[in-house]
Amino acid sequence: MSLGAAEDDPASEIHIPADIDWHMLDKSRFFLLGAALFSGVSAALYPIVVLKTRQQVSSSQISCFKMSFAMMRHEGLRGFYRGFGTSLMGTIPARALYMTALEVTKSNVGSATVRFGFSETTATAIASAAAGMSSAMAAQLVWTPIDVVSQRLMVQGCHNCSKNILPHVNPGKYSNGIDAFRKILYADGPRGLYRGFGISILTYAPSNAVWWASYSVAQRLIWGGFGCYMGKKDNKVDHGLTNGCSYRPDSMATVAVQGVCAAMASGVSAVITMPLDTIKTRLQVLDGEENGRRRPLTAVQAVRNLVKEAGLSACYRGLGPRWVSMSMSATTMITTYEFLKRMSTKRQETFTS
């Protein structure tokens, strides 16, 4: 049974959680709580990101276990958190920009599509896709320089693990994020901090659009099916009825559905965008050589090197950690995000007056 049918049939009620629009939020609480919550999520998932990055820039296929063992043996736990301070410093403003663009776009586009006569489900999907694309593009303005610096720091210890793993990694030694920022700016100018910016937009803007659209549609489909099933079950047990359904999910059911929808959307997105993400990482971290001088890699050179090393399969190095990272990140992010919105909602009389 579709959600639309459920909305039209008075005997069939599915009380899905209501969306919270931008104007309903207490902005100061939203950003303050968001900074704290997403910092915790970033800290928990950061080791997987480091592992994925090192696999992507490796010149040969190395298993997660072998890479992890080498890092722990030669660098200790600290190796899994190289560049974390820099990444965290950039995560807070990037997330703030991302959430602002997401909510503003979703509210405005959602209202416009409804006025054009689209159904609520279609309007939600279109608004979510537009919001995902605009938020990704806005966040990359802040995130790309942070990504370049933090990834340089992530792979810096690889020479200690094995000199054969990453032979083309930029040889610069950085004492911290500020030192890396200064040296990259001195060596390559502002362009050095925005290495891979174009391909980052090509990677994250469409994938965010697909992710948010898929997430919104999946939520409505799952609520429709799950609500109908539970309503019929309850009616059959309590009243001996087999027709109609009514279901009001509790907080645990809400979190479960959000997590499942997020994992489904991120799994598909990880597979589709993996080659672009690998090329982006190599552009940001590796260097080429021209007439004996170090030169930043071009996208064509990065693709050529990958194909030369192991064919198209090289584009999928680090897929396992990236899939896990994206699924865990998406699940924790969306549940945290939805919790954050509900925690930051203004009192009803404030936004209805």
N, C-alpha and C positions, 0 to 999 in steps of 0.2 A: 504493500500500500504506500502510495506516495505521501509526502508531507503535505502537499497541496490538498489532497483528498482528505487528509486528517483535519486540516484547517477548516474545510468546508462542511464536513460532516459533524453535526453537533453531538452525535453519539460516539464519535471517535476523537478523543482529545489526547494530544501529545504535548506535554508541558516542557518543551526544551528550554534550557536556560536563555534568558533574554540577552541580546547584545547590549553592551555598554558603549555608548557613543562618546566622542571626544569631549563634548560639552558637559557630560555628566561627571567628569573626573576632576578631582582636586589635584591640580598640576604639580604643586610643590611636593605633596605626599607621593604622587606617582613617580616623580623623578628620584626622590630620595630613597624610597623603598626599592625602586628599580635598580639603582646603583648598587645597593647592598646585596640584593638577591642575585643579580646577574654576575656580580663579582664572585660570589660563592660558586655558581654554576661553572664559570670560566676556570676557577681553580681546580675543580673536580675533574674537568675534561681535558685540561691542558696537556698532561702527559701523552694522551692519544694523539693530539695535534702534532706534538713534537715527533712522535714515532712516524706518523703519516708523512710529515715534511721530509724527514731523513730518507724514507723509502723512495719518495718521489724524485729526489735529486741524486739517488744512488745510480751508479753506472751499471750495476748488475742487480739481478733479483735477489733480495735478502729477506728471509722470513721475519715475521714480527718477533718470534721468540729469539732468534739469533741476534737481531738488532737490539732487543730489550736486554738480553743477557750481556752483550758487549757494552752497552751504555751503563748498566748497573755495575759491571766489573771495573770499568775504567773511570767512570765519572760519578758513580753513586747516584743516590736519589736526586741530587742537584741537577744532574744531566737532563732529567725529565722536566725540569722547570727553567731551563735556560731561556731568557727573554721574557719570563712571565711578568716581571714588573713593568716592562715596556708595553707588553700586550694589555695588561690590566689598565694602565694609564690611558691607553687609547680606546679600550672597550667602553668605558663610561661615557665619554662624549659621543662615540660612534653609536652606541645603543640609544642614547637620548635622542640623537638626530633620527635614527631609524624608527623609533617608536612614535616620535612626533609626526614624521612624514607618513607613517603607516596609518595612524589614527585619523589625521586630518584628511588624507586622500580617501580613505575608506568611507568616512562620514559624508564627504561632499559628493563623491562619485556614486555612492549608494543611493543618496537622495535623488540625484539626477536621473539615474537609470530607472528608478521607480516611477518618476514623473513621465518618463518616455513610454511607460506601459509594460515594462518587463515584469515577469513574475518575481516574487520575493526571492526564490531560490536562485534564479538567473541573475538578478540584480546583485545578490550577495556574492556570487562567483565572480562577476565582472568587477565589482568594487574591490574584492580581495586581490584579484590579479593586478589591477592597476595600483593598488596600495603596495603590494609586494614589490612591484617593479620600481616605483618611485622611491620607496624606502631604501632599497638596495643601492640605487644610484646615489642617493644623498649620503648614505653611510660610507660609501667608498671614497668620498672626498677626504674623510678623516682617516678611514681605516687603511687605505693603501700604503701611505708612508709608515704607519705603525706596523703593518704586515711585513714590509720590506725589512725594517730594522729588526723586528722580533725574529723573523725567519733567519736572518744572518746570524743572530745570536743562537738560535736553535741548533744550527748545523756546525757551529764553530768548534765544538768538541769532537767532531767526527774523526779528525786526524789522529786523535788520541786513541780512538777505538780501533781503527784500521785505515792505513794509508791508501788502501786499494778501493775503499768504499766510495769516496767522494773526491776524485782527483781534480775536478774542475771547480770546486768550491772557491769562492773569493778568498784569497789567503790573508786578508786583513785580520788583525787581532783587535778585538774590541773589549774594553774593560767593563762597559755597561751600555745601556741604551743611549744615553746622551753622547758618549764617546763614539758609538756607531753612527748616530745621526750626524755628528759633526764630520766624521771621516767620509761618509758617503756623500754628504753635501760638498765637501772639498774636492773629492775625486771625480764626481759625476755631475755636480750641480743639482738644481731642483729636479731635473729629469730623473736623476738616480733614485730619488725618493718616490717617484711615481712610475717606477718600472712595472710593467704589466697592468697599468691602470685600464687601458682599453680592453684587454682580454678579461680583466676582473669584471668590468661592466657587462661584457658579453656572457660571462659565466653566471654572475649572481643576479642580474636583472631578470632574464627569462626564467631562471630556476626559482627565484622568489615568486614570480608571477604564477608559475605552475604550482608551486608548493602551496601558496595561500589559497588559490582557487580550488585545488584538490582537497585541501584541508576543510574548507568551508562546505563543499559539496558532500564530502565523506561524512562530516558531522551530521548533516541533515538527513542523509540516507540511513546512517546507523541509528540515529534517534528515532526515525520513522519506523524502521523494522523492529528495533529493540522495544520501542514503546508499545507497538501493536502486539508483539508477542507477550510482553509482561502484562499488558492490560487484559488480553484474552485469558491468560492463565489465571489472573486474579479474579476476573468475572466468573470463570468456570468454577473455581474453587468456592468463592464466596456467595455467588448468586445463581449458579447453575446456568449461566448464560454463555453463549458461544459467539455472539455478534458484538461488535463495537469494542473499543479499547480506550483506556485512560491510564496514563502513566506519568508520574512526576518523579524524576530521578533525584536521588540524594547526592550529597557531595562526592561520595566515593564513586558512584556510577559516572558522574560528570567527569571526574579526573581520569577514570579508566577510558572512557570514550575519547576524550581529548588526546590522551597518550597514544592510543591505537591509531587514531587518524593522523597524528603527527609522524609516527613511525612509518606508516604506509606512504605518506607523501614524501618523506625524506629519503626513503629507500630508492624510490623511482628517480628522484632528483639526483642522488649520488651517482647512479649508474650513467645517467644521461650527460651529466656535466663533468665526469671524472677526467676525460682527456684534456678539456680546457683548463681544469684546475691544475693538472700536472704541468702543462705548458706554462701557466701563470707562475707557478712556484719556481720552475727552472729559470724563467726570465728574471725573477726577483732575486735569486740566490746565486746562479752560476754565471761565469764569465766565459767569453770566447777569446780567441787569439787571432790577431791580424798583423802580419809583418813583424812578428815577435813582440807585439804590444797587446796588453789586456784591453779587451773591448766588451761592452755589454752584449749579451746574446740578443739576436733578433728572433721574432716568432718563427720565421722560416728555418733558421739554424736550430732552434730548439726542437722543432718537429723532425728535421732531418737527423739530428743526433739520436732522438728517441727511436726512430724507425731503424737506424743503423745498428743500434744496440740490441734490440730484441723485437723489431717489428711493431705492429700496432699494440701488441700485448704490453709493451713498455709504458704505454699511456695509462695503463690501469694498475701500475705499481702503487701500492698504498691504498688500494680500493677497500680492503678489509678494515683497516683502522678508520678510513674516511667514512665508510658505511656505518660502523659502530659509533663513531664520533657524531655524525650527522643525526643518526637515529636517537642516540642518547641526548644530544644537545637539543634536538627538536622537541623531544618528549618533555624534557625538563624545562626547556624554554617556554613551550606553549602552556604547560600547566602552571609554571611560575608567572607567566605573562597574564593568564586569565585570573589567577589568584591576586596578582598585583592590581589588576583593573578593579576587581571587586573590593579589595582593601582600600582603593583610592577613590571609590565612588562617593560623590557628595551626598549629603542627606537629601532625601527626596524633595523636601520643601524648598531647598536651595535652588535646584535646577528646574523646578516646575513653576516657580514664581516669576 
